Amino acid sequence: MGDADTFEFVQNISSVISNEFAYNYLYCHLSGVDGYQYYIQQYDLYEEGGWLDWFQAFLQNLVGNILTINNLYSRVLVANDEGDTQMVLYICGRIFYFAAKFDPLEEGSLDASAGLSTVLQLLGAVFLAQ
């Protein structure tokens, strides 16, 4: 390997490390930091009730956003058929945002047995009337 070949080899390695690798490492590192901050934030919010309260709020959030998520999923399929990778990744990020951004359930929000029994009685009356 001559001096010109060695210099070109070192320059290529230096270019890869200082350009592509540096940006990708930054984004990868920040994703880990953001994920850790999200975990700590969620842990603080659900410290009293634990993971079960978190899971219940997560499921309620998914049910509340099911139409939006379904619409975005349809858009992912269309963008994928068109070969628009950037749009697919953008929409997948929006789906993740809708799934991951939710608040804890309020105290007493599930203790609505009187309202639930009334709704069930009305539904029973409607079905029996048919």
Secondary structure by P-SEA (a helix, b strand, c coil): ccaaaaaaaaaaaaaaaacaaaaaaaaaaaaaaaaaaaaaaaaaaaccccaaaaaaaaaaaaaaaaaaaaaaaaaaaaaaaacaaaaaaaaaaaaaaaaccccccccccccaaaaaaaaaaaaaaaaaac
